[in-house]
Amino acid sequence: MDTLETSKSLDKELYSRQLYVLGLPAMQRIQGAKVLLSGLQGLGAEVAKNLVLMGVGSLTLHDPHPTCWSDLAAQFLLSEQDLGRSRAEASQKLLAELNGAVQVCVYTGDITKDLLLDFQVVVLTASRLEEQLRVGTLCHEHGVCFLVADTRGLVGQLFCDFGENFTVQDPTEAEPLTATIQHISQGSPGILTLREEADAHHFHTGDWVTFSGIEGMVELNGCDPRPLHVREDGTLEIGDTTAFSRYLRGGAVTEVKRAKTVSHEPLDTALLQPRVVAQSPQKVRARCLHQSFRALHKFQQLHGRPPKPWDPVDAEMVVDLAQAMGPLKGTEGEPLEEQLDEALVRTVALSSAGGLSPMAAVLGAVAAQEVLKAISGKFMPLDQWLYFDALDCLPEDGDPFPNPEDCVPRRCRYDGQTAVFGTSFQEKLSHQHYLLVGAGAVGCELLKSFALMGLGAGDGGGVTVADMDHVELSNLSRQFLFRSQDVHRQKAEVAAEATRRLNADLQVTPLNLQLDPTTEDIFGDDFFSGVNGVAAALDTFEARDYVAARCTHFLKPLLEAGTMGTRGSASVFIPHVTENYKAPSNAASEDAPDPVCTVRYIPATTEHTVQWAKGEFDDLFCESAKTINSHPQALSSPEDLLKSQKQPLLQTMRGVLTERPQTWRDCVLWAFGHWQLRFHYGVTQLLRTYPPDKVQGDGTPFWSGPKQCPQPLKFDASQDTHLLYVLAAANLYAQMHGLPGSQDQTALRGLLNLLPLPDPQNLDRIFASELELDSPSGCKQLHEALKTWSKGPPLEPLTFEKDNDSNFHMDFVVAAASLRAQNYGIPVAGHAETKRIVGRIIPAIVTTTAAVAGLVGLELYKVVGGPRPRHAFRHSYLHLAENYFSRWVPKAPDIQKFRHLKWTGWDRLEVPAGQPERTLESLLAHIQELQRLRVTKLLHGSALLYSAGWSEEKQARHLSCRVTDLVKKVPGQRVLVLELGYEGEEDDTNFPRLHYKL
């Protein structure tokens, strides 16, 4: 097999989110790979789209069959104008537009051995079993990775054969575990104690590790990987350390990932002895689905066609064929004594004629991820069969299945979908009006599904998409509705235009807005009264919480999805049927910064060091310049300067200089002085206050647990990180003052060797100011010095920009964080990891995005289909890197109780305003009559309208007022939501809200 000669460098901005999932070596292998994809129905189109967006080097399409009506329900690359054209040729142009770096070509001949040898991976979709066996055998014999993917209605299968000795270079998605060392003993074995006891739970006996940054027992630094053994007390045995130097302090232990070898059986063997990826309870069902697919292939072979939609005669033939196949074999070759689930096989056969967009999205995502595994050796491949079914989308037991006459083809773009659900359901879909919140990666995939499904494509139907963001270059590797010419345009508008091209009948309304309290006049009672449901594709828990609260308020179904790398989830929340949306328990602190005191003085994690470094950048090169430019009055006198509370910031900006810098040498002098202040002098001063042996009042050492005792660094211009810090800081200081900088590291080293160490008195002055111990005389000196700054041209505040590699912004933060980590013995973050932390970048890849959107689409079928019991719905979670897939029934709504009252989060009290409108007194009386409880408080938002604790005079004043006179209304608001409190309630009781209808 050949790989492409890749002359172009990888576009790191385009693939920035994907690089955090796969890493640079894997991406470079992907960029040079050649893939053959045969079969361009809906599933094949999904695989192709994902591979092109992810940047595979070359994709060859093979499908000479003509486009037909039934393709259009799942194949988004085709339209009515392509009917009769070869699927592959009709799909090529739009695929190529997704990524100009990928060669997308069409092959029209037969698949031969000579053709296969030109590819690393071959994928067959919607193919006959005879062709699968022929191609699979050739691929196995010649070392070509081989995949089969197929969907039949609401059931899908995927098979992988990567050969008998396939090497997985990096089996897991997680970054190698790194933990900070507290102590290492000399002995056999040496015992390592971690600073954080909780870290020990992440290591396992048999893991291999190496070490860095250790003082004393330096023989371990950079050593060959050592196996470890986890002891019962959480300490780690790391082998013989008897001959090593005595451990002094610091250092980190880091897991070393090791390659694994996988052995796969060829298809002809695996067909009769299937290894299925499923949890134990689901393995029997998966093997029954395996037999169902075999029977469907046999039916096609015998009759020259697939079973007709919902035809009971054809379905019984499929059941008979499955029964006649005999038992499958277990892993040891023994016959499996499992009874065939005839009802399951029958249901598969009845619904197998259709092609559905959500099913294609789910299976196409998993298949594309497996192709990436084959190409890159990144993550463990499937072993070897995966079966996925969403038969729970069909009517419940006892409810009638679709009528065969309702499912016959009608030469319509929805024929593939009506073959499963019928035309009556299609009509219902077309009249829906949905709100989609978020037009990013998941949002784009959902819009594609809505267009293919025909959601809102009829009279009175439609989709409103709300997103205030603009298209960025990094979006293009996942958000397939956008093109390079759309960069900087509004996402909602571009997505709406692209969706209309997929289905001209779909009514899509873009709104360049976000849903939050500031837009409730737009997304209010009038808007939500015309909405059937909401789909949320948001990337923060805060935004999800708000949208979920609005759905609860308006009693609208919520479909929600999110991703993180190769992990994804999809959830459904139905009023009065399922639980309400709840953010994960750790979501409250997701966006919250760590305490300033921790970050500034006692950092304990790599994230702390990066946060500190970013704060340094902002203070030194942005906030100080803004302060001098916009607050000249603060410089009018030393007293005003002291009152302004800006003196610590300005003292630090001034640094060791007595006047405004005029030359590059001045900037280097300042940067060198700041290095000494931050990484040597400041740490020395801290240790004077809190010496290493300091004991707290309770007798415990001050420097213990997460508080690692810092060590001052000694400047060494020969160390790259030391030099990078001064180089970056001096250039940024020069930029801020409008001076030319320099990138000459050799000249900088020479200059630094000539500079004297900063005057300790200057460092004392800055340090005292930062501790807010500045004296009036210190303020006077600073005031005099800053006069020269204010007389010159305005300073240039530098706004942090992480994506420009030539502006020294990231260089400064990387170097500062690294040096800070060295001070405190914390593992150092590299450039990419620092950029991820400081940019709050969420790792993302299109396969996960497409999969969760497909899962949402499946739940949408149920929501639109009508009232369904809770056990019909599914929450889903998947982890593509580790082949983990889980779907489960949502919980019932939590029931809360207070005295004789019972309610859930979906319940509310509804009271009409009446004519004439109620006074507060009449409203309270009405509530107390309904609830048989005395109301003790009434709130509208944070405004208290009534309290039993008020004086009689204040109560009387409020009780006589009309309710609407006491609150602020949003224009067009039809309902006031009021919060109640009752006599005897506990603090944590959340009573149903009162909806006061105006």
N, C-alpha and C positions, 0 to 999 in steps of 0.2 A: 504494500500500500504506500501511497505517496502523501506527503503533506505539502501545503502551499509554501512557496517562497514568500515570506512576509517582509516586504521592503518598507511598508509603512509602520511608523511607530504607533503604539496604542494611544488612542485618544482618552486620556485619563479623566478629563472633565466629563465627556459623554458617558463613560462607564464608571463614574466615581462611586455611585451607590453599589454597583455590582462588584466592584473591586473589593469592597469591604466584606462581601460574601465569599468570593472565590479566591482572592489574592492574585498578585501579578503573575507568578509562574503559570497558574492554571489559565488565566486569561490569555497569556501568550500562546499556550498550546491550543486553546480554542480558536484563536485568530488564524492559526495555520492549518486547521482541520478541514477535511472534505467529507461531506455527508450526502448520501443518496436517500431521497424520500420518495417512495412510491405510494400513490394514493392521495388524491387531493379533494376528497370530500371534506365535511366539516372538521373531522378529527385531524386529517392531514394538514388542513389550512392552519389549525391551531399550533401544531408542531412546527410548521414552517415559520409562522409569525414569530414564535418564541425564539427559535434558533437564529433568525435574522436579527432580531432586536438584541440578542445577547452577543452578536458579533462573531458567529462561526465564519471561518474563512471562505468556504464555498458550499453552496447548497444546490444540488441538482434535483430538479422536479421530474417525476415520471408519472403520468396518468393520461393515456391517450383517449380515455372514455369521454363522450360528449356530456356537457353540462345539461342537467335535467331539472325540472321544477323542484323535485324533492331535495335537491342539494341546497337550495337557497335558504332553508330554515336554519342551517348551521354553518354554511360556507360564506363568510363575510367578504371574501375576495371576488365573489361572482355576483352577477346581477342578471336581470331579465334579458339584457342585451347580449349576454354570453351564452344563451341557450343554444345548444348544438355545437359549440366550440369545445375543443379539448380542454379539460379542466386545468391541466398543467400550463398550457399556453395562455389561457385566460387569466391565470393567477399570477403569472411571472412578473408583469409590469408593476402591479401594486406592491408585491413583496419586495421587489428591488428598491422601491421608493422608501421603504422603511429604514434602510441603512445602506448608504452608498459605499461603505467599506466591505460589503459582502457581495461576492459574486453569486448571482442567482441565475441559473440557466436551466434549460429544458432538454430532456432526453426523450426521444420518441420511439426508439427501437425496443427490442426484447432485452430482458435482464439476463446477461450471460456471465460466465465466470470471468472473462476478460474485463468486463465492465466492473464487476464487483471489486476486483483487485485494485482499482483506482481509488477506493474509498476506505476511510477508517471505520465508518459506521454506516449501516444500511438499516432503514426503517421501512417496514411495510404496514400500511393501514388499509382497511376495507378490502383485504385480499382473500383469495380462496385458500383453503387449507393446503391443497396440493401445491400451490405456488409457495406458500410459507415453508413447507417441508423441503422443497427443492432448493430455494434460496438459502434457507437456514443451514442446510447440509453443506453447501458450498462455502458459506461464510465461516462455519465452524472449522472446516478443513483448512482454510487459508488464513485464519487469524483475523478475520474481519468481525467487529462487534455487530451483533444482529438484534433487532427489536421487532416485535409484532405488537400492534395496537389496534383495537377495534372497539366500536360501540354498537350496540343493538338496542334501540329504544332507551330504556333506563338502566341498562347494564353495560359495563365496559370491562375489557381485559387488557392486560399488558404483559408481555413476555420479554425477558432479557437473556441473551447468551453472549457473554463477553469472553468465552474461551475457558480452557482448563487451567490456565495460569495467568490470571489477570491481576496486575499489581495495583493496589489502591495506595497512592502516595500519601494521602491525608484523609483518614477515615471519618473524621468528625468535623462539624462546623465550628465548634468552640475554639477560641484562641487557646494556645498552650497555657495551662494554669501556672500562675506565678504567685508566690507568697513570700512574705518578709520573714527573715530568720531572727529568732530571739537568742538562740544559743546552739552550739554544736559541741558535743563532748568528744574527747580523745578516747578511743577504745575500739574494740572489735565485738560487736559493731558500734560505730559511732552513732550517737543518738542526737537527732535534730529536733529542736523545739521551735515551733512557729510562734511569731508574735501574736497572731490572732488564732485562738483555739478553733474557731469555726472553720478556718481554712483547711484543717486536717481532714474534715469530712469530704473534701473534694478530691483528695488523693486516695488512691487505691493500691493495695498490695499488687506488685507486678508492674506498676508504672515505672517509667524511666525518667530520670531527671538529671539536670546539670545545674551549675551554680555560677553566681556572678556577684561582684561587689563586696566580697568577704574580706574583712581585715583580720590579719593574724593567720588563719588557716587558708592561706592563699593558694595552696596546692589544689583546692577544689574549684577555684575560679576557671571556667572554661574547660573543665575536665571532660573526658569521654562520658557519655550517658551511663548513669549508675541505676540499677534497680533498687527500689525501696520496698520496705515492709512497714505497714501501718500497725502500730501497737495499740492495745486496748485503751491506753490513756491518751491517745491522739498524737503521741510523738512518733517520729519516723526513724527507722533504722536505715542507714545509708551506706553500709559496708564498713570496711576497716579504715579507721582514721588514726590508728596508733602512731604511725610514723610522721604524721602531719604536724605542722606548727600549732600552737595553742590558739584557739579561737578568741578573738578580741571583741569584735562588734560587727553589726551590719550584715548586708548581703541578702540575696534572694535565691530561692530554689525555684527552678522552672521546669515544667513538664516537657519532655521531648517526645513528639509524636513519631511513631514508627510505622513504616509501611506494612500492609497486610496483603496476603495473596488470596484470591477468590477463585473457586473452580465451579464452572457452569457446565451443565449437561446440554447436549444438542437438543433441538426441538423434538426430533422423533422419539428420543428417550423421555424427555420431560413431559411429553404429551400424555404418556401412560403412567408416569411416576412424578406427578406435579409437586414441586415445592412451592407452597403458597405463602405470601406475606399476609398474615392475619393474626389477630389475637386468638388464643386457643378456642374460645367459644364460637368464633366465626370461621374456623378452618373447615368445618363440615359444610357450612353454607357455601364457602368459596369453592370447594371441590364439586358441589352440586352445580354451581354456576359454570364450572369448567366443563362438566358433562353436558350442560345445556348448550354451550358454544359448539362443542363437538357435534351434537345432534343437529344444530342449525346448519353447520357446514355439510353434514350428511344429507339433510333435506335439500339444500341447494344443489348438491351433486346429483341427487336422484330426480329432482323436478325442474332443474334449470332456472329456478327462481326462489326467492325467500318466501317464508310464510306470509299470507295476506294479513292485513291489519285486523286483529280481533276476530279472526276466522277460527271457530272452535274445531272444525275438522282438521285444518292444518296444524293447529296446536296439539291435538291428540296424536297426530303422526309424529310430531317432534318428541312427545313424551314416550311413545313407543320406541323410537330410535334411541333415545337415551337409555331406556331400560335394557335394550338389546346389547348395549356396549359392554356390559359386564363391569365388575368392580375395578377401581383404580388400584395402584400399588403404593405402599408406604415407602418411607425412606430406605428401608432395608430390602425392598423388593417384595414384601409380603402383601397379599391381597387385603384391601381394606374392607372390613365388614361394616359398611355403612349403607343404610337404606336410602334410596333415592327419594328426595322430596318432590313427589310428582306435582304437587300444587305449585311449587316454586318454578319448576321447569315449564309448566303450563302457562303461568303468568309471564315468564320471560318470552315464550313463543308468541303469545297473543299480542304483546306490546313491542315486538322486536323489529317491526317494519320501519319504524321512524328514525329520524336523525335529529337530535336535539342540541341546540347551542350550549346549554349548561353542561351537558355530559361531555361534549367535545372539548369544552374549556378545561374541565377537570382532568380528563385522561390525556389531553394534549399537553397540559402543563407537566404532568408526571413523566410522560414519555420524553419530552424535551429535556427535563432535568436528568433523566437517565442517559440521554445522548451526551450531555455535558460530562457526566461521570465517566462515560466510556472514553471521551476525548482527553479529559484532563487528569484522570486518576484522582479526582477530588470527590470525596464522600463515597460511602459504601453503596454498591449497586443493589438493586432488588434481587432477591433470592427465591425464585426466578419469576414466579407468576404473581400478578396482582389482579384481584377482582374487586370491582366497585359497583355497587348497585344502589339505586335510589327508587326502588319499587314502592317505597313509602309515599311517593308522589301520587300513586294511583288511588282510586276510591277505597275507602275502608272496607273490611270484610262485612258483607251484608248489603253494602251499597252497590248499585248496578255498575258494571264496567261500561265503557263506551260502546255504543251500537256500531256494528260493522259498517252499516250504510253511512254513518256519520263520519267515518274515518277513511273513506275511499278517496283516492287522488282526485283533485279538481283543477289541475293545471294552475296552481296558485303557489305563491312563494312560501306559503306556510304548510305545504303538503307534508313535509317531513315531520312537522309538529302535530298536525291534525291526525296523522296515522297513529299517534299515541293517545292524544287527548280528545280528538273529535272537533268538529267545526263549531259546536255550541260553546265549548270552552274557548275556542279561538275568538269568537265574537265577544265573549266576556272580557278577555284580555284586551281587546282593542278599545274598550270603553273606559279603561282604567286611567286615572291621572295620578302620577307619582312624582314625588319630590326627591331628587338626588342631591345630596349635600356632599360636595367634593368632586372635582373633575380631574383628580390626579390619576395615579396608576390604576388603582382599583376602580375609580369612577369611570375611566375610559373603557375598561373591560365591561363594566356594567352597562354602559350606554350601548356598546356593541351587542350585548345580550338582549337588551330591551328592543333594539332595532330588529334583530333577527327573530325574536319571539313575537313581535308585533304589539308590544305593550304600548297602549296609548295611540295606536295607529288608526283608530276609528273615530266616529263622531263623538264629540265630548271628551275624548281621551287626550292624553299628552304626557310629556315629561318636562318638568322644570328642573334645570340644573343650576345650582348656586355655588359659585367659587369666586373669590376675589383675587386669587393669585394669577401671576403671569407665567407663561411657558418659559422654562429655562433649558439650556442645552442638556443638562444632566437628566432631564425628564425623558428625552427621546429614546433612551434605551429600555423604557418600560411603558411609557404612555403612548400607545401606538396610534392614537388618533392625531397626534401632532407630528409636524415635519419641521425641518430646519428653518424654513421660511416663516414658521409660526413663532419662533423665539421672540420673546418680549410682548407677544399679544396676550389678551385675556384668555385664560384657559376655558372659561365657560363658553365664550363665543366660538372659539376654534372647535371645541368639542361638539357643540351643537351643529355647526356647519358640517363637520365630518360625519356625524350621526345621520343627518338628513341624506347624505350621499349613500349611506348604507341602506336606507329605507326612506324613500321620498314621502311615504304616507305618514311617517311618524312626526307628530307635532312636538318640537323641542323648543323650549323657551329658555334662553340663557339669562342669568342674573349675576352681575359682577359684584356679588355681595356675600358676606358670611352670615351665618345664623348666630346671633348673639343678642344680648339685651338691647343693643343700639338699633337693631333692625326689626324690632317687634311691631313697629307700625306698618311694615311691609309684610312680614310673615306673621300675620295676626289672625284674628277670627275669620275674616273674609277669605283669606288665602287658604287656611287649613280646612275650611268648610268644603272646599272643592277638591281636596286631596284624598285619595283612597289609602295611601300609605307612603312611607318614607324609607329610602335607602341611604345609609350613611357610609361614606368612604373617607374617613378622617384620620389624621395621624397624631392627635393628642387626646388624652383622656378627658381633659377639660372640655374640649369641643364635643366629644361624644356624650359626656354627661349632660351638656346643655341640650343637645338635640333630643336625647332620650327623654329629658324632662318635658320638652315640648310635645313629644309624642304621647307621653302619659297625660299631659294636660288636655290634649285634643282627642285622646283615645284613638290613636292611629297605630297600625302595625309598624314595627321598626325592623328593618333588615340591616345588619351591621357587619362589617368585615374589616380586618386589619392584618398587617404583615410585619415581620421583623426577620430579615434575611430569608432563610428557607422555612421559617415557621409562619403559619397563618391560621386564622380563625374566622369563622362565620357564625353568626348568631341570629336568632329570630325571637321577637318579643311581641306577643299577641295580647291585646287588652282582655283582661279577665280570664285568660287561658293559661298563660305562662307567667313566670316571674318577671319582674321589672328589670331593666338594665341596671347592672351594678358594676362599677369600675373595679378592677383588681385591688386587693388590699394595699398593694404598694404603689398604687397609681397616684395617691395624694402627694408623694414626694418625688414623682417622676421628673417634674420640671423645676422643683424647688432647689435652689443652690444650697450647698453645705454651709453651716454656720461660719460667719466671717472669722471668728476667733480661731476656729479649728483650721481653716485654710491658711490663715496668716501666721499662726504660731506653732501649732501642733499637727501638721498634716500627717495623715496615716495611709493615704492611698495615692495611686498614680493620678486619679481624677483630681484630688486636692492640689497636686503640684501643677497640673495644667490649668485649673481654675485660677490659681494664684498667678501664674505667668500671664494669662490673658488679662487679669486685673492690673498687673504691672504695666502692660502695654497701654491699656486704656488710660490709666492715671498719668503715665509719663508723657505720652505722645498725643493724647487727645484732650482729656479733661483739663490739664494744666494750660494748654494753649487756648482753649475756650475761655478759661477763667481770666487769663490776662487780656484776651481780646474783648471780652464782654463785661468785665468788671473793673474798669479803670478807677472807679471810686474807691475800691478796696485798697488802692495804692496811694491814696491821698495823704495818709499819715500812718505811722506804726500802730497807733491805737485802732484805726479803722481796719487795718490788716488783721490785727488780733481778733477783733470782733467778727470778721468775715468767716473765721474758722477755716480759711483756705491756706493758712500758713504751712501746715504739714505737706500739702500737695505741692505748693510752690517751692518750699525748701528742697524737696526731693527733685523737682524739675531743675532747680538751679544747681543742685549737686555741689561739686567741689569747685565750681567756677565762681569767680567774684564778679564777672560781668558777662554780658551776652557774647556767645561764641562768634568768632570772626573767620575761623579757618577749620579745615579738616582736622588739624592737630588738636584744636580746642575740643572738637566733638569726641575724638578718641580719648582725650584726657577725662572728659566727663564720663564716657562709657566705662573706662577703666576704674574710675572712682566709684561708679555705681556698682560694678562687679564686686569691688572690695566691700562696699557697704552691705550688699545683700548676702553674699556667700561667705564672707570671712568675718568682718567686723560686727555685723548685726548678730550673727550666731554667737560670737564671743561674748557680746554684751548680754545676750539672752542667758548664756550659761553662767554669767556672773550673778544674775538674779535667781536663776534656777539651776544650781550646779548639778552635775551628774549624780551626786550622792544625796540630793535633797530628799528629806522624808516629810510626808504630810502629817497632819495632826493625828490621824488614826494609826500612824506607824507604818503605812505602806509607802514604798518609794514613789516620788512624784513622777519620775520617768519610768513608767511600767505600762503593760498592756498595750493599747494602741498608741500611747505617747512615747515615741521613740526619741531617745536623747540625740540631738543633732551634733554634728561635728563640723567645725569650720573648714573650708577648703583653702588651699594655698594656690594662688594663681600660677599657671604654667602655660605660657604662650605656645608651647609645643603640643598641648592637648587640644584636639579639634573643637570640642565643645566650649572650652574657655575662649578660644579665638573667635568662634562663631558668635558667641554672645557679644563680645566687644565690637566685632565687625557689624552685626545687625543693629545693635544699640547706637553706635556712632553714626551709621547711615540714617537711621530713623530720626535721630536728634538733628542731623544736618538737614534732612528734608523738612522738619518742622520749622527750622530757622531759615529756610531758603538758601542753603549752602550746598555746594557740590559734594558728593560723597565719593567713595572709592570701593572697588571690589578686589583690590590687590592685596591678597593675604600675605604674600612674602614681605611686601613693604610694611604691612601692619605689624607683623611679628618683629621686624627690625625696630620700628618706632616704639613698640611696647617695651622692648628691652632697654630703651633709653629713658623711658619715663620713670620718675621717682614714685615711690609709694605715696598715696594721698596723705595729707596732713591729718593725723588723728583728731586734731581739734575740729577740723571741718566735718569729719565723720561724726564726731560727738554732737556737733550742732544739728546735723540732719536727724540723727537718731533721737535726740531730745525732742525735736519738733514733732516727729512721727508719734512719739509717745505722749504728745500734748503736754510736754514739760517745758515748752519754749518760754524763755524769760522775755521781759520787755526789751532788754538789750539785744536778744537774739532777733526779735521782731524788727528792731530798728536796723540792724545789719541787713536783714533780708529786704526791708523796705528800700534801703539805699541801693542794694544790688539790683533790685527789680526795676529801678528807674531806667536803667539802660535797656532793659527788655521792652518797656513800654514806649520808649522813644523811637525804636526801630520800626520796620514794617510789621504788620500783623503776623502773628505766628500762624502756621498752617496745621490745624488739627488733623491728625491722621486717623481716619475711620478704618477699623480693622477689616481686611479683606483676605480671606483664607485661600482663595483660588488663584491668586497671582503669585507665581513662584519666584518672581524677580524683584518684589518690592520689600523684602526683608521682614515682612510682618510675621509669617509663619516661622522664619528662621529665628527671630527673637523669641517667640513663644516656645519653640522646640528646645532651644538652648537654655532658656530660663527655667523651664520645667525640669529639664534633665539635671541641671545643677542643683535645683531645689531638692530633687529626689536624691541626689548624691549626699547632700547635707543630712538628710534624715534616713538614709538607708532604705529608701523606697524603690521598688522596681521602676526602671526608666521607660517612658513611652517613646517609641520611634516616631518618625515624621508622620506616617499615615495614621497611627493611633492618636497622636496629639491632634491632628486635623479632625479626626472623627469626634473627639471629645469636645474640642473648642467649637466646632461647627454644629454640634448636636446632630450629627448625621445619622440617619437611620439606615442601616444596611438594607438593600432591597434588590430584588431580582424579579424579572417578569414572570417566571414560572409560578412562583408563590402567588403573585398578584392575580394571574389568570385563574389559578385553582380556586382561590377563595371567592372570586367573582362567580365562577361556575356554581359553587356551593350555595351562594346567595340566590342564584337563578332557580335552583331546584326548590328552595323554600318558597320562592315567589309563586311557583306553580300552586303550592298548597294554599298560600294566603289568598290568591285570586280565586281559587276553585270554590271557596265558600267556607262556611263554618266547619272546622275540623277539630277533633279532640286533641288534647295536649300530646298524646303519645304518637300523633302523626308527624309532629315537627322534630327537627334535629338541630342541635348545636354541633359544630364541627371544629376539629383541630387537626392540623397536619404538620409534619416536620419532614420535608422532602429529603433533607440531607441524611436522615436516619431512618427513612422508610417507615415512618409512624403515621398512622391514619386512624382517627377516632371520630365517631358520630354518636350522639346520645340525646335522649329525650330531655327537653328543658324541665326545670323544676316548676312545680305549681307556685302560684303567688303566695308569698308569706302572709299568714293570717295573724293579725294583731288583735289584741283584746284589751278592753278597759271596762270593768264592771259588766254591764249587760250588752255592751257594744262589741261587734266583730267587724273587721274590715281588712282589705288588702290595699296595696299601693295604687291599684287602679280605681278604687272607690272614691266618690266625692258626694257631698251634699249639694243638691241643686235647688236654688230658691229663686223664683221670679221676682223682679223688682216690683211688679204690681202697678196698678193705677188707682189712686196716685202713688207715686213712688214711696217706698217704705222709709220711715225714719230709722235711725239706728236702734231706738228703743223697740219699735215693732219688729225689726229683724231679729234682735236678741230674744224677744219673747217667742217668736216663731221657731227659732232654733231650739230653745229650751223645751218647747212643747213637743217637737219632733224627737229630740234626743233624750228627753227626760233627765237632763243634766243641767246644772247651772253654769253658764258661760262666765269665765273669769277674765278672759282677754280676747281681743280681736285685733288682728294685724293685717295690713295690706303691704306686702313686701316687708321692709324694715320699719314702716310707720305704724305706731301703736294707735289704733282708733278708739280702743276702750280698754280699761283695766278696772277690775273690782277693787284694786288698791288705791285708786284715785280718791280725792276728796269728793264729798257729795256735790259740791258746787261744780267741779270740773266734769263729773259724770253727767250731771244734769245738762250742762252746756253741750256735751257731745250727743247725748241721747236724743235731744230734740232736733238734731240736724238730720237732713237727708243723707243717706250713705254716700251718694255721689259728690256731696259737698265736702266730704272729708278726705277724698282721695284725688290723686292725679290720674287722669285717664289718658290712654293713648288714642289718637284719632281713629275712629272706626272700630273701637273696642266694643265687643258685645257682652263680654263677661268680665266681672271682677273676681279675682281669686283671693280669698281671704283665709287667713290662718286662725284656727280656733284654739282656745285653751279652756279646760273644764275644771271645776272644783275637785280637788283631790288627785289631780294628775301627777305623774312622775315626770322628772325632767326629760327623760329620753323618749317620751310618748309622742308619736307623730300621728295626730288625728287626721282623718280625711279632710281635704281642703273644702271650703265652701265656695261654690260657683254661683255667684250672684248675677243672674241674667238681666241685662239692661234692656 
